Amino acid sequence: MWTGSTATSYFTCSGLVDYALGRPSWSSWPESLYAEVGSRLVYSTSQLGYGDLVFYSYAGRYPGHVGIYIGGGTIIDSCPGTGVAFHDVNFMDFIGGGPIV
């Protein structure tokens, strides 16, 4: 959760997306962001564009994790306890991605 202070803040995966989109903290979950992409969802990483959201199956949830595609096969995402990081787009079980319009 982003508190406005780097000393007391952390991002969940969807919290990072909310922050990037200028939304209030805790306003989205991977499932709600997935629904926002809707019919624009692509299932191949080769079809992703810069800024697309990328979704992963995780912890028994479909989707259970979300990140932001930044090009070149790389995403930026966050997990509580590990912080914001760059990963290969295929670092988890990719289920699809696409833009929020």
C-alpha positions in Angstrom: 0.0 0.0 0.0 1.4 3.4 -0.9 1.3 5.7 2.1 3.2 8.5 0.5 6.3 7.7 2.4 9.1 5.5 1.1 9.8 4.5 4.7 6.3 3.1 5.4 5.1 2.1 2.0 5.0 -1.1 -0.1 3.2 -2.1 -3.2 1.1 -5.1 -3.9 1.2 -6.1 -7.6 -2.2 -4.5 -8.2 -1.2 -1.5 -6.0 1.7 -0.8 -8.3 -0.7 -0.8 -11.3 -3.1 1.5 -9.4 -0.2 3.9 -8.6 0.9 3.9 -12.2 -2.6 4.7 -13.3 -3.1 7.4 -10.7 -5.8 5.5 -8.9 -6.4 5.3 -5.1 -4.6 2.6 -3.2 -6.3 -0.7 -3.0 -8.8 0.2 -5.7 -8.1 -2.8 -7.9 -7.2 -6.5 -7.7 -5.7 -8.6 -10.5 -9.1 -10.0 -11.2 -10.7 -6.6 -11.7 -7.8 -5.3 -13.8 -8.1 -8.5 -15.9 -11.8 -7.7 -16.5 -10.9 -4.1 -17.5 -8.7 -5.5 -20.3 -11.6 -7.7 -21.4 -11.8 -8.3 -25.2 -8.4 -6.7 -25.8 -6.7 -9.6 -24.0 -3.9 -11.4 -26.0 -2.5 -14.8 -25.1 1.0 -14.5 -26.6 3.8 -12.5 -25.1 4.8 -11.5 -28.7 1.6 -9.5 -29.0 2.1 -7.4 -25.9 2.7 -3.7 -26.3 4.5 -1.2 -24.1 2.4 -0.4 -21.0 0.1 -3.5 -21.4 -0.9 -5.2 -18.2 0.3 -8.8 -17.9 -1.5 -11.5 -15.9 -0.3 -14.6 -14.3 -1.9 -17.6 -12.5 -0.6 -17.5 -8.9 -1.5 -19.0 -5.5 -4.6 -20.8 -6.9 -6.0 -17.6 -8.4 -6.6 -16.9 -12.1 -5.3 -14.3 -12.4 -3.4 -14.0 -9.1 -0.7 -11.6 -10.2 -0.4 -8.6 -12.5 2.5 -6.6 -13.8 3.2 -3.9 -16.5 4.9 -4.8 -19.7 7.8 -2.4 -20.5 9.0 -3.9 -23.7 11.9 -6.2 -24.7 10.3 -9.2 -22.9 10.4 -7.4 -19.6 7.8 -6.5 -17.0 7.8 -4.4 -13.8 5.9 -5.7 -10.9 5.8 -5.9 -7.1 5.3 -8.4 -4.4 5.1 -7.4 -0.8 8.3 -8.3 1.0 10.4 -8.2 -2.2 9.6 -4.8 -3.6 9.3 -3.5 -7.1 11.4 -5.4 -9.6 12.0 -6.1 -13.3 11.3 -9.7 -14.5 11.3 -11.6 -17.8 7.7 -11.7 -19.0 7.7 -15.5 -18.7 8.9 -15.7 -15.1 5.6 -17.0 -14.0 2.6 -18.8 -15.6 1.6 -16.1 -18.1 -2.2 -16.3 -18.9 -2.6 -13.1 -21.0 -2.2 -9.4 -21.2 -3.4 -6.3 -22.9 -4.2 -2.6 -22.5 -6.6 -0.8 -20.3 -8.3 1.9 -22.2 
